[in-house]
Amino acid sequence: MKRLEGRTALITGGGAGIGAACAQLFCEEGAAVTVVDADGAALERTVMGIRTALPSARITHFVANVADDGLAMAAVKHCVDTFGALDALVNNAAMRNNSALALATPAEWHAMVGVNMMGVANYCRAALPHLRNAGHGSIVTVSSCYALTGRKGMGLYDATKAAQLAMTRTLAFEEAAHGVRVNAVCPGSTLTDFHVKKATANGKSVDQLKTERQTTSLLGRWASPREVALPVLWLSCGEASFITGTTLMVDGGLHIM
């Protein structure tokens, strides 16, 4: 039997990168999947690609900025109306900011908190009644290795990613009595479309880009989005039934360097 046979998942930030990889892998493992993203065109590309690779895939999409709590409720309703239940939530949507902490404006902070923290809170709140009903509900939040490892230039992002880990621990305590497991994964350098497009715009080839992460993991390379999606899948399925409140580092060893 496939790992998620008969189960339903909602994945935010599903338009590309780790979210799209999670959507395809979950479909491969038998789940019915709803992908959410603010970029409608990207969502359509994700869904089309999955349906091409897996003609039997059960997948739908919903366009929404995760910072909008009303749309979070509507997205979850769309998922449940379409597939009849919700068993797993993957909070993957995120935004970036490169301002130094000393220069970041209140508007920049509000935008980052709106997506990276309130986005998680919005989808947890909307999904939890259904996850509780499932009897084996799972929430996995995609944080970052830099929630635990310092650097300069991404302070707003890293602070909100660290907050996601605190939210994960607290929610694990609160939801244990309801049978809902809550965990987080912390990816390291992951070769997503975002990095490829940024490199291309700066005149770099993908081959050049791949040589730039020799010092940010013990393994000396980037992860593929699928290498991050695999532990997300594992935490979402029955094989991880005794794991909750855990932060899983998926960073090639960066956290011990």
N, C-alpha and C positions, 0 to 999 in steps of 0.2 A: 504494500500500500504506500502511496505517496505521503510525504510527511504532513501535508496540509489538506489532504483529501477531505472534502465536505466542510471545509472552514472558509471563512470570509475575512478579508483584510482590507484595511484602508491605509494608504500610504501617502503622506504629504510630501511635497517637493518631488513629485513623480515625473516631472517633465524631462529630466535628464540625469546624468551622473548616477550617484548611489541610489537615488529614489527609483529611477528607471530600471536599474539593475535589480533592485529588490522586487519590483513589480514583475519582471520577467521570471525571476527565480521562483517567486511565490506561485505564479501561474504554472510553471513547470512542475511544481510540487503539489498541484491539485487545488489550490485556493481560487476562490472567486475574489477578484481584486478591484477596488476603486482607487484610482489615482487622482490626487488633487494637486493643483499648481496654479499660480497666478498667470502663467503663460499658456494660453489656450492652444496656440500653435504647437508649442513644445509637447503638450499633453497629447495632441492628435498624432504627433510623430511617434511618441512612445507607444500609444495604443496600436497604431498601424504596424509598427515594427514587431510588436509582440504577436499580433494576430497573423502576421506573415510567417513568423517563425513557429507559431503554435496555433494552427487554425481552430483548434478546439478550446482555446483560452476563453475563460469567462472574465471579461474585463470591461469596466466602464470608467468614465472620467467626469470630473467636476471642476470647473474653473473657479478659483477663489484665492484671495490673499488670506493667509492663515491668521493674520492679525484681526480679521473681521469675525467677531464671535457669532454674529447672526448667520454668516455663511458657513461657519463650522457646524452649526446645528443643521443647516440645510444639506451640507455635504454628507453628514452621517445619516440623515434621513434618506437621502438619495441612495446611499449604499444599502441600507436596510430595506428600503422599498424595492430595490432591484434584486437583492440576493436573499432577503429574508432574515438576516442575522448579521452580527459583527463579532468576530472572535479575536481579532488582532489589530492593533493600531501601531503604525510605525510613524513616529514624529521625525521626519527628515528635513522638512523645509527650513531654510536658513537664509539670512542675508549677511553680507560682508561690509566692513568699513575699515579704511586704512588710516583714519585720523589718529594722531598721538593723543593720549589721554589728556594731556595738558591743554590741548586745543579743541577737543571735541565739544560740539555745541549741544545744548539741551535737545534741539530737534534731532540731531544724530542719535543721541541716546534713546530718545522716545521711539525712533524708527527701529533701532536694533532690538530694544526690549519688546516692541510690538510684535515682531516676527519671531525672534529667537526664544523669548520667554512666554509672552502672552499667546503666541501661536500654539505652543505646547499645551499651555493651560486650557485654551479654548477647545482643542480637540480631545484632550483628556476628559474635560467636563461633558462634552457632547457625547463621547463614546462610552463613558463608564456605565451608564444604565444598561447598555446592551452587552458590554463585556462582562458585567456581573451576571446577567441572565445566562450567558454562555456556560458559566460554571468552570471554565478553563481559560478565561480571558488573559490576554497578554498585551503589555505596552512596551515597546522598545523605542527609546529616544536616541537619535544619532547626534552625539555631542562632538567632541574633538579632543585629540591628544593634548592640544594646547589649553584645555580646561585645567590641566595639571602641570604643564610644562611652560615656563615663561619664555617670552620673546618680546620684541618691540614692534610697534607699528600696527598691531591688531588688537589693541586692548579692549575695545568695546565688544568685539566678537568673542574674544577669549573669556571676558567676564560673564557674558550671557551664556556661553557654553558651560562655564563652571556652575552657574546657577542651575542649569538643566540637571546637573548631577545631584545637587541638593534636592531639587524637586523630585528626582527619581527615588532617592532614599526615603523621603517623607511619604511619597505616594505609596511606596511598597509597604510601609507600616500601616497606612490607612486602609489599603485595599486587601491586605492579606485575609482578613475575615470574610471578604466577599469572593475569594478564590481568584483574584486578579493578580498576576505577577507583573512586576514593573522593573525593567532593567535599562541599561544604557550601553552603547558601544562608543568608543572613542577612536575614530579613524586617524591615521597619520596621513602622510602625503599620498593622495589618491589622484590618479591621472584621469580626471573627468573632462567633459567637454569644456567646462569653464576655463581650465588651465590650457587646454589645447588652443582654444580660440584666442586667449590672451597672448599666448606665445606667437601664434600666427600673425596677430596684429602687430607684434613687435619684431617681425621678420625672422623668427626662430622656427626651425623645423621640429617636428615631433621627436626625431632622433636626437637633436640637440637638447630638447627639453628633458628627455629621459636621463641625460647625464647630470642633471642639476640636483638630484636628491641623494647623492652619494654619502652625504654627511647627516642626513635626517632620518636614518634608520640603520639598525645593525645589519639589515639585509642589503643595504646600499642601492635601493631602487624604490620606485613608486609602487603602490598597490593598484590593482585594477578595481573598478567599481564592484565587480562581481566578488572579489576577495573580501570586500566589506559586507556585501549583501549576504554572503554565506553565514557568517556569525549572527547577523540579524535574523535570518531564517531559523537558525538553530534555537535562538532564544525565544522565538515565536511559536515553536512547535512543542509537542509533548516530550521530546527528548530532554528538554530543559525544565521539566515539571517541578524540580526542587530548587530552582534558582530564582531568587528575587532580590531586589535591592542591590544588584551587582553592577559594577562598572567594568566592562570588558575592553581592555586595550587592544586595538587592532592597528598597531602603529609600527610594526616591524622592529620593535624594541626601543623606539625613541625614548620612552619614559625611563629607561635605565642608563641612558647615555650621559 
